[in-house]
Amino acid sequence: MKTASQLPALLLLAALGCTAHAGEFRTLAALEASASGSPGDVANRGYLEEALRIDSVHAAGPAGNSASLASRVDFARGALAIGGDSNNAYAAAEDRYLGANATGVVALRETLSVVLPAGFYADALSVRVPTRVTGSIATSGPAEGLNFVNGLVRWDLSLFNISGAGGPGTSHTNDTGFVSRTDSIAVNELVDLVAELVPAGTDLAVDTTFEFQLDAQLWVIRNESFSPFAPNSTDVDFASTLRFLAVETPFGLSYDSASGVFLSAVPLPPAIAVLGLPVLVLARAGVRRRAVRPAAG
Protein backbone atom coordinates (compact mmCIF):
# COMPACT_ATOMS: atom_id res chain seq x y z
CA MET A 1 0.00 0.00 0.00
CA LYS A 2 1.43 3.37 -1.01
CA THR A 3 0.82 6.63 0.80
CA ALA A 4 1.45 10.23 -0.16
CA SER A 5 4.56 10.22 2.01
CA GLN A 6 6.10 7.53 -0.21
CA LEU A 7 5.83 9.55 -3.39
CA PRO A 8 8.85 11.84 -2.83
CA ALA A 9 11.17 8.86 -2.43
CA LEU A 10 9.71 7.10 -5.45
CA LEU A 11 10.00 10.22 -7.58
CA LEU A 12 13.59 10.66 -6.45
CA LEU A 13 14.41 7.14 -7.51
CA ALA A 14 13.20 7.98 -11.00
CA ALA A 15 15.25 11.18 -11.02
CA LEU A 16 18.38 9.25 -10.02
CA GLY A 17 18.28 7.49 -13.37
CA CYS A 18 19.74 10.60 -15.04
CA THR A 19 22.92 10.24 -17.05
CA ALA A 20 26.12 11.19 -15.26
CA HIS A 21 28.99 13.06 -16.86
CA ALA A 22 32.53 11.73 -16.62
CA GLY A 23 34.33 12.82 -13.51
CA GLU A 24 31.29 13.09 -11.25
CA PHE A 25 31.07 12.32 -7.59
CA ARG A 26 27.74 13.06 -5.99
CA THR A 27 25.65 12.33 -2.94
CA LEU A 28 21.95 12.59 -2.31
CA ALA A 29 19.90 12.36 0.86
CA ALA A 30 16.14 12.87 0.68
CA LEU A 31 14.17 12.07 3.82
CA GLU A 32 10.59 12.72 4.91
CA ALA A 33 8.88 11.94 8.21
CA SER A 34 5.32 12.73 9.30
CA ALA A 35 3.12 12.05 12.31
CA SER A 36 -0.61 12.59 12.78
CA GLY A 37 -1.36 16.06 14.04
CA SER A 38 1.98 17.53 13.04
CA PRO A 39 3.57 18.86 9.86
CA GLY A 40 6.03 16.68 8.04
CA ASP A 41 9.78 17.15 8.43
CA VAL A 42 11.65 17.02 5.12
CA ALA A 43 15.34 17.02 4.22
CA ASN A 44 15.77 17.04 0.45
CA ARG A 45 18.91 18.77 -0.76
CA GLY A 46 19.39 16.91 -4.01
CA TYR A 47 22.69 15.96 -5.56
CA LEU A 48 25.64 17.84 -4.13
CA GLU A 49 29.31 17.18 -4.68
CA GLU A 50 30.28 16.41 -1.11
CA ALA A 51 32.64 13.78 0.23
CA LEU A 52 30.60 13.21 3.40
CA ARG A 53 27.10 14.20 4.46
CA ILE A 54 24.69 13.43 7.29
CA ASP A 55 20.96 14.18 7.20
CA SER A 56 18.16 13.54 9.67
CA VAL A 57 14.46 14.32 10.07
CA HIS A 58 11.99 13.91 12.92
CA ALA A 59 8.25 14.47 13.21
CA ALA A 60 6.30 14.21 16.47
CA GLY A 61 2.54 14.27 16.92
CA PRO A 62 0.20 14.24 19.92
CA ALA A 63 0.12 11.30 22.31
CA GLY A 64 3.72 10.47 21.47
CA ASN A 65 3.36 9.20 17.92
CA SER A 66 6.53 9.97 15.98
CA ALA A 67 8.71 9.10 13.02
CA SER A 68 12.39 9.76 12.43
CA LEU A 69 15.04 8.97 9.83
CA ALA A 70 18.78 9.52 9.66
CA SER A 71 21.21 8.86 6.83
CA ARG A 72 24.90 9.08 6.12
CA VAL A 73 26.93 9.02 2.91
CA ASP A 74 30.69 8.69 3.41
CA PHE A 75 32.91 8.68 0.33
CA ALA A 76 36.07 8.03 2.33
CA ARG A 77 34.65 4.69 3.48
CA GLY A 78 32.46 4.05 0.45
CA ALA A 79 29.44 3.73 2.73
CA LEU A 80 25.74 4.57 2.75
CA ALA A 81 23.58 4.25 5.86
CA ILE A 82 19.92 4.82 6.67
CA GLY A 83 17.79 4.00 9.68
CA GLY A 84 15.34 5.21 12.26
CA ASP A 85 12.02 4.33 13.84
CA SER A 86 8.34 5.22 13.85
CA ASN A 87 5.58 4.61 16.35
CA ASN A 88 1.88 5.20 16.74
CA ALA A 89 0.33 6.01 20.10
CA TYR A 90 -3.11 6.09 21.70
CA ALA A 91 -4.84 9.47 21.74
CA ALA A 92 -7.51 9.34 24.46
CA ALA A 93 -9.34 12.40 23.16
CA GLU A 94 -9.87 10.72 19.81
CA ASP A 95 -10.09 7.16 21.17
CA ARG A 96 -7.75 5.85 18.48
CA TYR A 97 -4.11 5.26 17.72
CA LEU A 98 -2.39 8.00 15.75
CA GLY A 99 0.11 6.84 13.15
CA ALA A 100 3.41 7.95 11.71
CA ASN A 101 5.37 7.18 8.59
CA ALA A 102 8.69 7.96 6.95
CA THR A 103 10.39 7.52 3.59
CA GLY A 104 13.97 8.16 2.61
CA VAL A 105 16.64 7.59 0.01
CA VAL A 106 20.42 8.03 0.08
CA ALA A 107 22.63 7.70 -2.96
CA LEU A 108 26.27 7.75 -3.96
CA ARG A 109 27.68 8.25 -7.44
CA GLU A 110 31.39 8.07 -8.12
CA THR A 111 33.57 7.93 -11.24
CA LEU A 112 36.64 5.68 -11.10
CA SER A 113 39.44 5.70 -13.66
CA VAL A 114 42.18 3.21 -14.56
CA VAL A 115 45.04 3.82 -16.99
CA LEU A 116 45.94 0.76 -19.05
CA PRO A 117 49.38 0.95 -20.73
CA ALA A 118 49.74 0.37 -24.45
CA GLY A 119 50.38 -3.22 -25.43
CA PHE A 120 48.80 -6.54 -26.33
CA TYR A 121 46.53 -8.21 -23.77
CA ALA A 122 46.02 -11.90 -24.40
CA ASP A 123 43.62 -12.24 -21.45
CA ALA A 124 40.54 -10.22 -20.58
CA LEU A 125 41.01 -7.64 -17.81
CA SER A 126 38.31 -6.38 -15.43
CA VAL A 127 37.68 -4.07 -12.52
CA ARG A 128 35.82 -5.58 -9.55
CA VAL A 129 34.09 -3.79 -6.67
CA PRO A 130 32.93 -6.17 -3.89
CA THR A 131 30.05 -4.67 -1.91
CA ARG A 132 28.29 -5.74 1.29
CA VAL A 133 24.84 -4.76 2.53
CA THR A 134 23.93 -5.39 6.18
CA GLY A 135 21.01 -4.31 8.31
CA SER A 136 17.68 -5.30 9.84
CA ILE A 137 13.97 -4.49 9.86
CA ALA A 138 11.68 -5.24 12.80
CA THR A 139 7.96 -4.54 13.24
CA SER A 140 5.76 -4.78 16.30
CA GLY A 141 1.97 -4.99 16.35
CA PRO A 142 -0.98 -7.37 16.76
CA ALA A 143 -0.69 -10.47 14.60
CA GLU A 144 -4.41 -10.39 13.86
CA GLY A 145 -6.87 -7.75 12.83
CA LEU A 146 -6.43 -4.51 10.94
CA ASN A 147 -2.72 -3.87 11.33
CA PHE A 148 -0.69 -2.77 8.33
CA VAL A 149 2.49 -1.75 10.08
CA ASN A 150 5.31 -2.40 7.64
CA GLY A 151 8.87 -1.65 6.67
CA LEU A 152 10.76 -2.01 3.40
CA VAL A 153 14.36 -1.49 2.29
CA ARG A 154 15.67 -1.63 -1.27
CA TRP A 155 19.16 -1.19 -2.68
CA ASP A 156 20.37 -0.69 -6.24
CA LEU A 157 24.01 -1.07 -7.29
CA SER A 158 25.79 -0.72 -10.61
CA LEU A 159 29.27 -0.44 -12.08
CA PHE A 160 29.44 0.56 -15.74
CA ASN A 161 32.30 1.19 -18.13
CA ILE A 162 31.60 4.65 -19.55
CA SER A 163 34.69 4.98 -21.73
CA GLY A 164 37.23 2.76 -23.45
CA ALA A 165 36.68 -0.52 -25.28
CA GLY A 166 35.62 -2.75 -22.39
CA GLY A 167 32.28 -4.36 -21.67
CA PRO A 168 29.34 -2.46 -20.11
CA GLY A 169 29.50 -3.84 -16.56
CA THR A 170 27.01 -5.26 -14.06
CA SER A 171 24.14 -4.11 -11.84
CA HIS A 172 22.26 -5.56 -8.87
CA THR A 173 18.92 -4.80 -7.21
CA ASN A 174 17.42 -6.31 -4.09
CA ASP A 175 14.08 -5.52 -2.51
CA THR A 176 13.35 -6.95 0.94
CA GLY A 177 9.60 -6.82 0.35
CA PHE A 178 7.33 -5.51 3.09
CA VAL A 179 8.07 -6.81 6.56
CA SER A 180 4.75 -6.56 8.39
CA ARG A 181 2.86 -7.29 11.60
CA THR A 182 5.24 -9.03 14.02
CA ASP A 183 7.93 -9.95 11.51
CA SER A 184 11.61 -9.16 11.30
CA ILE A 185 14.36 -9.63 8.75
CA ALA A 186 18.16 -9.51 8.84
CA VAL A 187 20.22 -8.73 5.76
CA ASN A 188 23.84 -9.68 5.12
CA GLU A 189 24.51 -9.80 1.39
CA LEU A 190 27.76 -9.71 -0.55
CA VAL A 191 27.56 -8.48 -4.14
CA ASP A 192 30.31 -8.43 -6.77
CA LEU A 193 30.16 -5.60 -9.28
CA VAL A 194 32.38 -6.28 -12.30
CA ALA A 195 33.13 -4.23 -15.43
CA GLU A 196 35.47 -5.33 -18.19
CA LEU A 197 38.50 -3.24 -19.07
CA VAL A 198 39.38 -5.02 -22.30
CA PRO A 199 38.38 -8.36 -23.83
CA ALA A 200 40.96 -11.06 -24.52
CA GLY A 201 43.16 -10.35 -27.54
CA THR A 202 43.07 -6.54 -27.26
CA ASP A 203 45.99 -4.58 -28.72
CA LEU A 204 46.22 -1.02 -27.38
CA ALA A 205 48.31 1.32 -29.53
CA VAL A 206 48.50 3.99 -26.81
CA ASP A 207 48.00 4.26 -23.06
CA THR A 208 44.23 4.34 -22.51
CA THR A 209 42.18 5.72 -19.63
CA PHE A 210 39.07 3.75 -18.76
CA GLU A 211 36.32 5.36 -16.67
CA PHE A 212 33.74 3.51 -14.62
CA GLN A 213 30.57 4.93 -13.12
CA LEU A 214 29.75 3.46 -9.72
CA ASP A 215 26.21 4.02 -8.41
CA ALA A 216 24.51 2.98 -5.18
CA GLN A 217 21.03 3.75 -3.85
CA LEU A 218 19.61 2.68 -0.49
CA TRP A 219 16.01 3.58 0.31
CA VAL A 220 13.40 2.79 2.94
CA ILE A 221 9.64 3.09 3.48
CA ARG A 222 8.01 2.69 6.90
CA ASN A 223 4.33 3.14 7.74
CA GLU A 224 2.41 2.96 10.99
CA SER A 225 -0.57 5.07 9.94
CA PHE A 226 -2.95 2.29 8.90
CA SER A 227 -3.81 0.77 12.27
CA PRO A 228 -6.05 3.09 14.28
CA PHE A 229 -7.07 0.23 16.60
CA ALA A 230 -3.78 -1.07 17.96
CA PRO A 231 -0.26 0.12 18.89
CA ASN A 232 2.56 -0.72 16.53
CA SER A 233 6.04 0.36 15.54
CA THR A 234 8.76 -0.23 12.97
CA ASP A 235 12.51 -0.03 13.33
CA VAL A 236 14.82 -0.07 10.31
CA ASP A 237 18.52 -0.24 11.09
CA PHE A 238 20.88 -0.06 8.15
CA ALA A 239 23.45 1.85 10.19
CA SER A 240 25.87 -0.96 9.37
CA THR A 241 25.54 0.39 5.83
CA LEU A 242 25.75 -0.53 2.25
CA ARG A 243 29.52 -0.61 1.93
CA PHE A 244 31.97 -0.78 -0.96
CA LEU A 245 34.78 -2.97 0.34
CA ALA A 246 37.49 -2.38 -2.28
CA VAL A 247 38.27 -1.54 -5.86
CA GLU A 248 40.18 -4.45 -7.32
CA THR A 249 42.15 -3.77 -10.50
CA PRO A 250 44.54 -5.95 -12.49
CA PHE A 251 47.81 -6.39 -10.62
CA GLY A 252 50.21 -3.50 -11.10
CA LEU A 253 47.50 -0.95 -11.94
CA SER A 254 46.06 1.72 -9.64
CA TYR A 255 42.78 3.62 -9.80
CA ASP A 256 41.73 7.20 -9.21
CA SER A 257 38.36 8.55 -8.11
CA ALA A 258 36.67 11.81 -9.07
CA SER A 259 36.19 12.70 -5.39
CA GLY A 260 39.84 12.04 -4.56
CA VAL A 261 38.82 10.42 -1.26
CA PHE A 262 36.82 7.35 -2.26
CA LEU A 263 37.89 4.39 -0.07
CA SER A 264 40.78 6.40 1.36
CA ALA A 265 39.85 5.76 5.02
CA VAL A 266 40.22 2.68 7.17
CA PRO A 267 37.02 0.76 8.06
CA LEU A 268 34.93 2.00 10.97
CA PRO A 269 35.02 -0.15 14.12
CA PRO A 270 31.58 -1.76 14.53
CA ALA A 271 30.98 0.04 17.83
CA ILE A 272 31.02 3.47 16.18
CA ALA A 273 29.63 2.61 12.75
CA VAL A 274 26.38 4.31 13.64
CA LEU A 275 24.12 7.04 12.28
CA GLY A 276 24.93 10.47 13.59
CA LEU A 277 28.66 9.90 13.11
CA PRO A 278 30.46 13.23 13.67
CA VAL A 279 31.62 14.90 10.49
CA LEU A 280 35.05 13.65 9.65
CA VAL A 281 37.97 15.75 8.46
CA LEU A 282 38.77 14.11 5.15
CA ALA A 283 42.33 13.74 4.01
CA ARG A 284 43.86 15.43 1.01
CA ALA A 285 42.12 15.02 -2.33
CA GLY A 286 43.69 13.37 -5.31
CA VAL A 287 45.31 10.56 -3.35
CA ARG A 288 46.15 7.52 -5.45
CA ARG A 289 45.57 4.15 -3.90
CA ARG A 290 47.47 0.97 -4.43
CA ALA A 291 45.65 -1.57 -6.55
CA VAL A 292 44.30 -4.67 -4.83
CA ARG A 293 45.29 -7.95 -6.41
CA PRO A 294 42.09 -9.70 -7.55
CA ALA A 295 41.28 -12.87 -5.64
CA ALA A 296 41.99 -16.09 -7.50
CA GLY A 297 38.99 -17.23 -9.50
C-alpha positions as CSV (number, residue, x, y, z in Angstrom):
1,M,0.0,0.0,0.0
2,K,1.4,3.4,-1.0
3,T,0.8,6.6,0.8
4,A,1.5,10.2,-0.2
5,S,4.6,10.2,2.0
6,Q,6.1,7.5,-0.2
7,L,5.8,9.6,-3.4
8,P,8.9,11.8,-2.8
9,A,11.2,8.9,-2.4
10,L,9.7,7.1,-5.4
11,L,10.0,10.2,-7.6
12,L,13.6,10.7,-6.4
13,L,14.4,7.1,-7.5
14,A,13.2,8.0,-11.0
15,A,15.3,11.2,-11.0
16,L,18.4,9.3,-10.0
17,G,18.3,7.5,-13.4
18,C,19.7,10.6,-15.0
19,T,22.9,10.2,-17.1
20,A,26.1,11.2,-15.3
21,H,29.0,13.1,-16.9
22,A,32.5,11.7,-16.6
23,G,34.3,12.8,-13.5
24,E,31.3,13.1,-11.2
25,F,31.1,12.3,-7.6
26,R,27.7,13.1,-6.0
27,T,25.6,12.3,-2.9
28,L,22.0,12.6,-2.3
29,A,19.9,12.4,0.9
30,A,16.1,12.9,0.7
31,L,14.2,12.1,3.8
32,E,10.6,12.7,4.9
33,A,8.9,11.9,8.2
34,S,5.3,12.7,9.3
35,A,3.1,12.0,12.3
36,S,-0.6,12.6,12.8
37,G,-1.4,16.1,14.0
38,S,2.0,17.5,13.0
39,P,3.6,18.9,9.9
40,G,6.0,16.7,8.0
41,D,9.8,17.2,8.4
42,V,11.7,17.0,5.1
43,A,15.3,17.0,4.2
44,N,15.8,17.0,0.4
45,R,18.9,18.8,-0.8
46,G,19.4,16.9,-4.0
47,Y,22.7,16.0,-5.6
48,L,25.6,17.8,-4.1
49,E,29.3,17.2,-4.7
50,E,30.3,16.4,-1.1
51,A,32.6,13.8,0.2
52,L,30.6,13.2,3.4
53,R,27.1,14.2,4.5
54,I,24.7,13.4,7.3
55,D,21.0,14.2,7.2
56,S,18.2,13.5,9.7
57,V,14.5,14.3,10.1
58,H,12.0,13.9,12.9
59,A,8.3,14.5,13.2
60,A,6.3,14.2,16.5
61,G,2.5,14.3,16.9
62,P,0.2,14.2,19.9
63,A,0.1,11.3,22.3
64,G,3.7,10.5,21.5
65,N,3.4,9.2,17.9
66,S,6.5,10.0,16.0
67,A,8.7,9.1,13.0
68,S,12.4,9.8,12.4
69,L,15.0,9.0,9.8
70,A,18.8,9.5,9.7
71,S,21.2,8.9,6.8
72,R,24.9,9.1,6.1
73,V,26.9,9.0,2.9
74,D,30.7,8.7,3.4
75,F,32.9,8.7,0.3
76,A,36.1,8.0,2.3
77,R,34.7,4.7,3.5
78,G,32.5,4.1,0.4
79,A,29.4,3.7,2.7
80,L,25.7,4.6,2.8
81,A,23.6,4.3,5.9
82,I,19.9,4.8,6.7
83,G,17.8,4.0,9.7
84,G,15.3,5.2,12.3
85,D,12.0,4.3,13.8
86,S,8.3,5.2,13.8
87,N,5.6,4.6,16.3
88,N,1.9,5.2,16.7
89,A,0.3,6.0,20.1
90,Y,-3.1,6.1,21.7
91,A,-4.8,9.5,21.7
92,A,-7.5,9.3,24.5
93,A,-9.3,12.4,23.2
94,E,-9.9,10.7,19.8
95,D,-10.1,7.2,21.2
96,R,-7.7,5.8,18.5
97,Y,-4.1,5.3,17.7
98,L,-2.4,8.0,15.8
99,G,0.1,6.8,13.1
100,A,3.4,8.0,11.7
101,N,5.4,7.2,8.6
102,A,8.7,8.0,7.0
103,T,10.4,7.5,3.6
104,G,14.0,8.2,2.6
105,V,16.6,7.6,0.0
106,V,20.4,8.0,0.1
107,A,22.6,7.7,-3.0
108,L,26.3,7.8,-4.0
109,R,27.7,8.2,-7.4
110,E,31.4,8.1,-8.1
111,T,33.6,7.9,-11.2
112,L,36.6,5.7,-11.1
113,S,39.4,5.7,-13.7
114,V,42.2,3.2,-14.6
115,V,45.0,3.8,-17.0
116,L,45.9,0.8,-19.1
117,P,49.4,0.9,-20.7
118,A,49.7,0.4,-24.5
119,G,50.4,-3.2,-25.4
120,F,48.8,-6.5,-26.3
121,Y,46.5,-8.2,-23.8
122,A,46.0,-11.9,-24.4
123,D,43.6,-12.2,-21.5
124,A,40.5,-10.2,-20.6
125,L,41.0,-7.6,-17.8
126,S,38.3,-6.4,-15.4
127,V,37.7,-4.1,-12.5
128,R,35.8,-5.6,-9.6
129,V,34.1,-3.8,-6.7
130,P,32.9,-6.2,-3.9
131,T,30.0,-4.7,-1.9
132,R,28.3,-5.7,1.3
133,V,24.8,-4.8,2.5
134,T,23.9,-5.4,6.2
135,G,21.0,-4.3,8.3
136,S,17.7,-5.3,9.8
137,I,14.0,-4.5,9.9
138,A,11.7,-5.2,12.8
139,T,8.0,-4.5,13.2
140,S,5.8,-4.8,16.3
141,G,2.0,-5.0,16.4
142,P,-1.0,-7.4,16.8
143,A,-0.7,-10.5,14.6
144,E,-4.4,-10.4,13.9
145,G,-6.9,-7.7,12.8
146,L,-6.4,-4.5,10.9
147,N,-2.7,-3.9,11.3
148,F,-0.7,-2.8,8.3
149,V,2.5,-1.8,10.1
150,N,5.3,-2.4,7.6
151,G,8.9,-1.7,6.7
152,L,10.8,-2.0,3.4
153,V,14.4,-1.5,2.3
154,R,15.7,-1.6,-1.3
155,W,19.2,-1.2,-2.7
156,D,20.4,-0.7,-6.2
157,L,24.0,-1.1,-7.3
158,S,25.8,-0.7,-10.6
159,L,29.3,-0.4,-12.1
160,F,29.4,0.6,-15.7
161,N,32.3,1.2,-18.1
162,I,31.6,4.6,-19.6
163,S,34.7,5.0,-21.7
164,G,37.2,2.8,-23.4
165,A,36.7,-0.5,-25.3
166,G,35.6,-2.7,-22.4
167,G,32.3,-4.4,-21.7
168,P,29.3,-2.5,-20.1
169,G,29.5,-3.8,-16.6
170,T,27.0,-5.3,-14.1
171,S,24.1,-4.1,-11.8
172,H,22.3,-5.6,-8.9
173,T,18.9,-4.8,-7.2
174,N,17.4,-6.3,-4.1
175,D,14.1,-5.5,-2.5
176,T,13.3,-6.9,0.9
177,G,9.6,-6.8,0.4
178,F,7.3,-5.5,3.1
179,V,8.1,-6.8,6.6
180,S,4.8,-6.6,8.4
181,R,2.9,-7.3,11.6
182,T,5.2,-9.0,14.0
183,D,7.9,-10.0,11.5
184,S,11.6,-9.2,11.3
185,I,14.4,-9.6,8.7
186,A,18.2,-9.5,8.8
187,V,20.2,-8.7,5.8
188,N,23.8,-9.7,5.1
189,E,24.5,-9.8,1.4
190,L,27.8,-9.7,-0.5
191,V,27.6,-8.5,-4.1
192,D,30.3,-8.4,-6.8
193,L,30.2,-5.6,-9.3
194,V,32.4,-6.3,-12.3
195,A,33.1,-4.2,-15.4
196,E,35.5,-5.3,-18.2
197,L,38.5,-3.2,-19.1
198,V,39.4,-5.0,-22.3
199,P,38.4,-8.4,-23.8
200,A,41.0,-11.1,-24.5
201,G,43.2,-10.4,-27.5
202,T,43.1,-6.5,-27.3
203,D,46.0,-4.6,-28.7
204,L,46.2,-1.0,-27.4
205,A,48.3,1.3,-29.5
206,V,48.5,4.0,-26.8
207,D,48.0,4.3,-23.1
208,T,44.2,4.3,-22.5
209,T,42.2,5.7,-19.6
210,F,39.1,3.7,-18.8
211,E,36.3,5.4,-16.7
212,F,33.7,3.5,-14.6
213,Q,30.6,4.9,-13.1
214,L,29.7,3.5,-9.7
215,D,26.2,4.0,-8.4
216,A,24.5,3.0,-5.2
217,Q,21.0,3.7,-3.8
218,L,19.6,2.7,-0.5
219,W,16.0,3.6,0.3
220,V,13.4,2.8,2.9
221,I,9.6,3.1,3.5
222,R,8.0,2.7,6.9
223,N,4.3,3.1,7.7
224,E,2.4,3.0,11.0
225,S,-0.6,5.1,9.9
226,F,-2.9,2.3,8.9
227,S,-3.8,0.8,12.3
228,P,-6.1,3.1,14.3
229,F,-7.1,0.2,16.6
230,A,-3.8,-1.1,18.0
231,P,-0.3,0.1,18.9
232,N,2.6,-0.7,16.5
233,S,6.0,0.4,15.5
234,T,8.8,-0.2,13.0
235,D,12.5,0.0,13.3
236,V,14.8,-0.1,10.3
237,D,18.5,-0.2,11.1
238,F,20.9,-0.1,8.2
239,A,23.5,1.9,10.2
240,S,25.9,-1.0,9.4
241,T,25.5,0.4,5.8
242,L,25.7,-0.5,2.2
243,R,29.5,-0.6,1.9
244,F,32.0,-0.8,-1.0
245,L,34.8,-3.0,0.3
246,A,37.5,-2.4,-2.3
247,V,38.3,-1.5,-5.9
248,E,40.2,-4.4,-7.3
249,T,42.2,-3.8,-10.5
250,P,44.5,-6.0,-12.5
251,F,47.8,-6.4,-10.6
252,G,50.2,-3.5,-11.1
253,L,47.5,-0.9,-11.9
254,S,46.1,1.7,-9.6
255,Y,42.8,3.6,-9.8
256,D,41.7,7.2,-9.2
257,S,38.4,8.6,-8.1
258,A,36.7,11.8,-9.1
259,S,36.2,12.7,-5.4
260,G,39.8,12.0,-4.6
261,V,38.8,10.4,-1.3
262,F,36.8,7.4,-2.3
263,L,37.9,4.4,-0.1
264,S,40.8,6.4,1.4
265,A,39.9,5.8,5.0
266,V,40.2,2.7,7.2
267,P,37.0,0.8,8.1
268,L,34.9,2.0,11.0
269,P,35.0,-0.1,14.1
270,P,31.6,-1.8,14.5
271,A,31.0,0.0,17.8
272,I,31.0,3.5,16.2
273,A,29.6,2.6,12.7
274,V,26.4,4.3,13.6
275,L,24.1,7.0,12.3
276,G,24.9,10.5,13.6
277,L,28.7,9.9,13.1
278,P,30.5,13.2,13.7
279,V,31.6,14.9,10.5
280,L,35.1,13.7,9.7
281,V,38.0,15.7,8.5
282,L,38.8,14.1,5.2
283,A,42.3,13.7,4.0
284,R,43.9,15.4,1.0
285,A,42.1,15.0,-2.3
286,G,43.7,13.4,-5.3
287,V,45.3,10.6,-3.4
288,R,46.1,7.5,-5.4
289,R,45.6,4.2,-3.9
290,R,47.5,1.0,-4.4
291,A,45.7,-1.6,-6.6
292,V,44.3,-4.7,-4.8
293,R,45.3,-7.9,-6.4
294,P,42.1,-9.7,-7.5
295,A,41.3,-12.9,-5.6
296,A,42.0,-16.1,-7.5
297,G,39.0,-17.2,-9.5
